Amino acid sequence: MKREKVEWMIKGIGTNVDTRRVNGSIKRLVSELEFFKSIGFDYIEIPAAGLDVIARGRIIRKRLERVKEILSNYNFRYTVHAPDVINLKIKTNPWHYKVMEATIEFAGEINAEVVVYHYGNVDHSIDIPEKLQRKTEIIALRTLGELAKERGITIAIENVAHPVSEVLRLMKAVDHPNVRLLIDVGHLYILASYIGLDFYKELKAGLPHAVELHLSDNFGESSQTYQKIPDVEAFRFVYGIGDLHLPIGEGDIPYNKVLKMIRESGFSGIVILEINSMDRFADEYADSLNLLRRRLILAANNNKKGRKKKKVK
């Protein structure tokens, strides 16, 4: 008996409110939400560190209520990005865990579906064995997974400067249904180019386990290659260095093949378009969104219709 191919549909396409860009400004938050509403995004990724709702690992209730009031005025669905600097491998600094707890609490308050956590780096400068640091992160994520489950949230571990396969090993070691994978395609492309990793193999291995994707473009040039170029955005753009968060199609990532792989994998999570420099690329948001809708949603619908027509014949 021939097995039918499983139908799939991504949950929606969104974009991010960048931490540095909003920088605690309610006025800027509202401006960005209005802009994203005019373009037609489904999801918005909210930065826990950019809205001043958390201080010293505690929720600031007055600020939280103001943010909730603003977000309730829109029909967006939400995800939350935990502060990039959280590192659950480092048990000697308990604030990493406390800030992550507060981030999950914040996400629950705004009915977010996902909290994004950057895979932690091993700190070789401290006198704690690597094995113990890795075990600390596993235990922390397992406990936080329970907290997330109570609030109907999934923690998504994002690959930053590590292979997707390494992040997958952490996810499987945590072994909790509310702790899953997030694939940042831009991060993966830079790492693969820098260390000679098989980009497509890593992407293919991760897609069945991912609940969210971050998509943007770059030139695959690691900032490690150009350490003498100052970390100034304008200079990085000129040289094409690092994770530039360009609109889709403006860098070297082979998105024709990447989007085809996403479709064929059956990925059914959330897609977030990460264009961090709104001042440079405000006009390109709509183009990137339309491209993703055409290549991910419409292409899937057309394939579905084609199969139905074939059955009728």
LOKEZA-60549 format. One record per residue (C-alpha): residue number from 1; residue in one letter; x, y, z. Coordinates in nm, 4 decimals. Example, Ala and Ser with C-alpha at 12.3 -4.5 7.8 and 13.67 -1.06 7.14 Angstrom:
  nr rest       xx       yy       zz
   1    a   1.2300  -0.4500   0.7800
   2    s   1.3670  -0.1060   0.7140
This chain:
  nr rest       xx       yy       zz
   1    m   0.0000   0.0000   0.0000
   2    k   0.1415   0.3365  -0.1077
   3    r   0.1862   0.5840   0.1766
   4    e   0.0435   0.9320   0.1132
   5    k   0.2719   1.2287   0.1553
   6    v   0.1882   1.4262   0.4718
   7    e   0.0514   1.7741   0.4028
   8    w   0.2176   2.0616   0.5817
   9    m   0.1736   2.4289   0.6357
  10    i   0.3974   2.6683   0.8243
  11    k   0.2306   2.8527   1.1123
  12    g   0.3154   3.1923   0.9718
  13    i   0.5879   3.4378   0.8745
  14    g   0.7055   3.7084   1.1100
  15    t   0.9863   3.9487   1.1808
  16    n   1.1783   4.0731   1.4832
  17    v   1.1790   4.3869   1.6923
  18    d   1.5556   4.4179   1.7429
  19    t   1.6888   4.4749   2.0970
  20    r   1.9321   4.7530   2.0070
  21    r   1.6952   4.9174   1.7645
  22    v   1.4063   4.9606   2.0108
  23    n   1.6407   5.0157   2.3096
  24    g   1.3680   5.0599   2.5714
  25    s   1.1622   5.3068   2.3669
  26    i   0.7862   5.2455   2.3803
  27    k   0.7453   5.5023   2.1039
  28    r   0.9821   5.3062   1.8798
  29    l   0.8037   4.9800   1.9619
  30    v   0.4679   5.1229   1.8530
  31    s   0.6227   5.2692   1.5379
  32    e   0.7688   4.9313   1.4406
  33    l   0.4479   4.7417   1.5131
  34    e   0.2541   4.9842   1.2925
  35    f   0.5103   4.9397   1.0167
  36    f   0.4991   4.5591   1.0395
  37    k   0.1181   4.5677   1.0431
  38    s   0.1189   4.7690   0.7181
  39    i   0.3377   4.5051   0.5528
  40    g   0.1304   4.2095   0.6710
  41    f   0.3456   3.9933   0.8987
  42    d   0.1796   3.7151   1.1012
  43    y   0.4275   3.6968   1.3900
  44    i   0.6460   3.9441   1.5779
  45    e   0.9484   3.8341   1.7803
  46    i   0.9685   4.0550   2.0906
  47    p   1.3046   4.1180   2.2651
  48    a   1.2953   4.0589   2.6409
  49    a   1.6010   4.2816   2.6798
  50    g   1.4781   4.5697   2.4641
  51    l   1.1640   4.6783   2.6486
  52    d   1.2841   4.7221   3.0098
  53    v   1.0248   4.4749   3.1421
  54    i   1.2957   4.2805   3.3290
  55    a   1.5397   4.4302   3.5787
  56    r   1.7732   4.2274   3.7993
  57    g   1.5919   3.9113   3.6946
  58    r   1.2516   4.0430   3.8041
  59    i   0.9464   4.1520   3.6057
  60    i   0.8695   4.5237   3.6273
  61    r   0.4904   4.5046   3.6507
  62    k   0.4083   4.8611   3.5510
  63    r   0.6217   4.8365   3.2390
  64    l   0.4859   4.4893   3.1606
  65    e   0.1248   4.6111   3.1735
  66    r   0.2092   4.8969   2.9386
  67    v   0.3722   4.6596   2.6879
  68    k   0.0805   4.4127   2.7146
  69    e  -0.1662   4.6937   2.6478
  70    i   0.0243   4.7938   2.3336
  71    l   0.0613   4.4401   2.2007
  72    s  -0.3096   4.3702   2.2556
  73    n  -0.3945   4.6379   1.9990
  74    y  -0.2590   4.4174   1.7188
  75    n  -0.3573   4.0839   1.5688
  76    f  -0.0006   3.9535   1.5655
  77    r   0.1012   3.6269   1.7238
  78    y   0.4183   3.6550   1.9301
  79    t   0.7462   3.4875   2.0116
  80    v   1.0074   3.6196   2.2555
  81    h   1.3841   3.6333   2.2127
  82    a   1.5685   3.5848   2.5418
  83    p   1.8690   3.8149   2.5991
  84    d   2.1567   3.6965   2.3794
  85    v   2.4006   3.6897   2.6727
  86    i   2.2148   3.4266   2.8768
  87    n   2.4403   3.1219   2.9119
  88    l   2.2894   2.8343   3.1088
  89    k   2.6215   2.6494   3.1064
  90    i   2.7587   2.8962   3.3636
  91    k   2.6295   2.7865   3.7037
  92    t   2.8663   3.0254   3.8848
  93    n   2.6448   3.3130   3.7668
  94    p   2.2904   3.2316   3.8862
  95    w   2.1512   3.5412   3.7129
  96    h   2.1611   3.3643   3.3767
  97    y   1.8979   3.1218   3.5060
  98    k   1.6951   3.3906   3.6847
  99    v   1.6803   3.6120   3.3761
 100    m   1.5717   3.3129   3.1666
 101    e   1.2981   3.2369   3.4217
 102    a   1.1783   3.5967   3.4009
 103    t   1.1871   3.5814   3.0213
 104    i   0.9582   3.2766   3.0215
 105    e   0.7269   3.4548   3.2663
 106    f   0.7180   3.7586   3.0349
 107    a   0.6477   3.5358   2.7347
 108    g   0.3566   3.3767   2.9190
 109    e   0.2141   3.7200   3.0027
 110    i   0.2020   3.8219   2.6348
 111    n   0.0809   3.4768   2.5185
 112    a   0.3951   3.4106   2.3193
 113    e   0.4370   3.0657   2.1659
 114    v   0.8170   3.0366   2.1700
 115    v   1.1100   3.1665   2.3757
 116    v   1.4364   3.1706   2.1820
 117    y   1.7539   3.0783   2.3721
 118    h   2.1045   3.1075   2.2259
 119    y   2.3034   2.7844   2.2657
 120    g   2.5572   2.8564   2.5426
 121    n   2.9326   2.8732   2.4950
 122    v   3.1689   2.6720   2.7122
 123    d   3.3715   2.9188   2.9208
 124    h   3.7301   2.7943   2.9256
 125    s   3.8415   3.0835   3.1485
 126    i   3.6695   2.9407   3.4560
 127    d   3.7859   2.6435   3.6590
 128    i   3.4854   2.4241   3.5792
 129    p   3.5273   2.1223   3.3475
 130    e   3.3555   2.1435   3.0089
 131    k   3.1611   1.8263   3.0808
 132    l   3.0115   1.9813   3.3950
 133    q   2.9226   2.3040   3.2123
 134    r   2.7364   2.1038   2.9486
 135    k   2.5549   1.9010   3.2161
 136    t   2.4536   2.2263   3.3907
 137    e   2.2878   2.3538   3.0719
 138    i   2.1007   2.0250   3.0223
 139    i   1.9620   2.0277   3.3771
 140    a   1.8676   2.3969   3.3554
 141    l   1.6825   2.3526   3.0265
 142    r   1.5010   2.0457   3.1552
 143    t   1.3734   2.2427   3.4573
 144    l   1.2914   2.5504   3.2488
 145    g   1.1128   2.3216   3.0033
 146    e   0.8654   2.2365   3.2802
 147    l   0.8150   2.6069   3.3528
 148    a   0.7557   2.6692   2.9828
 149    k   0.5134   2.3765   2.9602
 150    e   0.2986   2.5255   3.2392
 151    r   0.2633   2.8410   3.0269
 152    g   0.2086   2.6678   2.6930
 153    i   0.5471   2.7832   2.5622
 154    t   0.8267   2.6050   2.3758
 155    i   1.1911   2.6927   2.4392
 156    a   1.3762   2.6926   2.1065
 157    i   1.7561   2.6546   2.1230
 158    e   1.9224   2.8615   1.8495
 159    n   2.2503   2.7715   1.6799
 160    v   2.4893   3.0684   1.6945
 161    a   2.8551   2.9724   1.6499
 162    h   2.8023   2.5958   1.6686
 163    p   2.6812   2.3334   1.4211
 164    v   2.3106   2.2521   1.4205
 165    s   2.4084   1.8901   1.4889
 166    e   2.5706   1.9971   1.8183
 167    v   2.2590   2.1873   1.9242
 168    l   2.0526   1.8810   1.8323
 169    r   2.2619   1.6705   2.0697
 170    l   2.1803   1.9138   2.3498
 171    m   1.8094   1.9065   2.2632
 172    k   1.8066   1.5264   2.2686
 173    a   1.9995   1.5170   2.5985
 174    v   1.7453   1.7538   2.7583
 175    d   1.4720   1.5222   2.6286
 176    h   1.1778   1.7513   2.7050
 177    p   0.8833   1.8066   2.4679
 178    n   0.8918   2.1825   2.5336
 179    v   1.2607   2.2208   2.4483
 180    r   1.3173   2.2124   2.0748
 181    l   1.5434   2.3521   1.8014
 182    l   1.5613   2.6848   1.6207
 183    i   1.7727   2.7008   1.3031
 184    d   1.9277   3.0354   1.2178
 185    v   2.0197   2.9878   0.8512
 186    g   2.2486   3.2932   0.8470
 187    h   2.4495   3.1699   1.1458
 188    l   2.4786   2.8240   0.9940
 189    y   2.5962   2.9582   0.6583
 190    i   2.8751   3.1664   0.8159
 191    l   2.9940   2.8775   1.0345
 192    a   2.9826   2.6302   0.7450
 193    s   3.1872   2.8651   0.5247
 194    y   3.4390   2.9348   0.8021
 195    i   3.5122   2.5800   0.9227
 196    g   3.4239   2.3797   0.6110
 197    l   3.1003   2.2340   0.7465
 198    d   2.8455   2.0715   0.5132
 199    f   2.5773   2.3445   0.5156
 200    y   2.3052   2.1372   0.3461
 201    k   2.3686   1.8283   0.5593
 202    e   2.3358   2.0325   0.8801
 203    l   2.0197   2.2034   0.7563
 204    k   1.8614   1.8756   0.6509
 205    a   1.9422   1.7125   0.9864
 206    g   1.7873   1.9974   1.1834
 207    l   1.4679   2.0778   0.9938
 208    p   1.2579   1.7833   1.1226
 209    h   1.3248   1.8966   1.4818
 210    a   1.2868   2.2745   1.4389
 211    v   0.9920   2.4770   1.5652
 212    e   1.1235   2.8081   1.4330
 213    l   1.3562   2.9351   1.1618
 214    h   1.5444   3.2640   1.1447
 215    l   1.6064   3.3745   0.7878
 216    s   1.8284   3.6575   0.6633
 217    d   2.1147   3.6875   0.4177
 218    n   2.4918   3.7369   0.4413
 219    f   2.8135   3.6601   0.2518
 220    g   2.9382   3.3727   0.4663
 221    e   3.2303   3.5803   0.5966
 222    s   3.3088   3.5193   0.9628
 223    s   3.4052   3.8215   1.1700
 224    q   3.6968   3.6070   1.2932
 225    t   3.8571   3.6417   0.9495
 226    y   3.8638   4.0215   0.9690
 227    q   3.9468   4.0940   1.3312
 228    k   4.1262   4.4197   1.2442
 229    i   3.8124   4.5704   1.0904
 230    p   3.6316   4.7611   1.3712
 231    d   3.2960   4.6229   1.4814
 232    v   3.1136   4.9179   1.3266
 233    e   2.8041   4.8353   1.1233
 234    a   2.8866   5.0648   0.8310
 235    f   3.2334   4.9098   0.7906
 236    r   3.0954   4.5564   0.8241
 237    f   2.8498   4.6243   0.5416
 238    v   3.1243   4.7585   0.3149
 239    y   3.3388   4.4490   0.3653
 240    g   3.0458   4.2047   0.3839
 241    i   3.1585   4.0719   0.7216
 242    g   2.9604   3.8729   0.9722
 243    d   2.5911   3.8234   1.0384
 244    l   2.4635   4.1257   0.8453
 245    h   2.0930   4.0320   0.8549
 246    l   2.0441   4.1359   0.4940
 247    p   1.7126   4.0995   0.3098
 248    i   1.6696   3.7640   0.1353
 249    g   1.8587   3.7611  -0.1952
 250    e   2.1077   4.0380  -0.1138
 251    g   2.3828   3.8062   0.0089
 252    d   2.5300   3.4728  -0.1007
 253    i   2.3114   3.2219   0.0861
 254    p   2.1637   2.9851  -0.1770
 255    y   1.8027   3.0525  -0.0840
 256    n   1.6559   2.8831  -0.3924
 257    k   1.7791   2.5512  -0.2582
 258    v   1.7270   2.6420   0.1097
 259    l   1.3579   2.7259   0.0622
 260    k   1.3080   2.4104  -0.1441
 261    m   1.4624   2.2074   0.1397
 262    i   1.2332   2.3748   0.3937
 263    r   0.9274   2.2861   0.1843
 264    e   1.0360   1.9286   0.1263
 265    s   1.1224   1.8745   0.4945
 266    g   0.7613   1.9276   0.6008
 267    f   0.8629   2.2060   0.8410
 268    s   0.5453   2.3374   1.0056
 269    g   0.6747   2.5924   1.2551
 270    i   0.7298   2.9688   1.2570
 271    v   0.9500   3.1582   1.0110
 272    i   1.1053   3.4836   1.1342
 273    l   1.2648   3.7254   0.8894
 274    e   1.5531   3.8955   1.0730
 275    i   1.6461   4.2271   0.9110
 276    n   1.8089   4.4188   1.1932
 277    s   1.8957   4.7429   1.0134
 278    m   1.5530   4.8930   0.9501
 279    d   1.7041   5.2299   0.8556
 280    r   1.8869   5.0661   0.5640
 281    f   1.6256   4.8172   0.4515
 282    a   1.2763   4.9463   0.5362
 283    d   1.1818   4.9242   0.1676
 284    e   1.2981   4.5620   0.1416
 285    y   1.0839   4.4074   0.4166
 286    a   0.7821   4.3671   0.1888
 287    d   0.9903   4.2122  -0.0906
 288    s   1.1401   3.9522   0.1445
 289    l   0.7998   3.8725   0.2972
 290    n   0.6406   3.8307  -0.0458
 291    l   0.9257   3.6064  -0.1587
 292    l   0.8857   3.3837   0.1481
 293    r   0.5088   3.3662   0.1091
 294    r   0.5455   3.2776  -0.2575
 295    r   0.8155   3.0154  -0.2080
 296    l   0.6913   2.8573   0.1143
 297    i   0.3134   2.9002   0.1419
 298    l   0.1920   2.9436  -0.2171
 299    a   0.4297   2.6793  -0.3519
 300    a   0.2989   2.4325  -0.0932
 301    n  -0.0625   2.5154  -0.1837
 302    n   0.0086   2.4727  -0.5550
 303    n   0.1708   2.1348  -0.4957
 304    k  -0.1332   2.0272  -0.2953
 305    k  -0.3745   2.1377  -0.5702
 306    g  -0.1630   1.9625  -0.8317
 307    r  -0.1834   1.6330  -0.6452
 308    k  -0.5607   1.6650  -0.6083
 309    k  -0.6060   1.7273  -0.9827
 310    k  -0.3932   1.4253  -1.0601
 311    k  -0.6167   1.2070  -0.8387
 312    v  -0.9320   1.3318  -1.0208
 313    k  -0.7926   1.2188  -1.3544
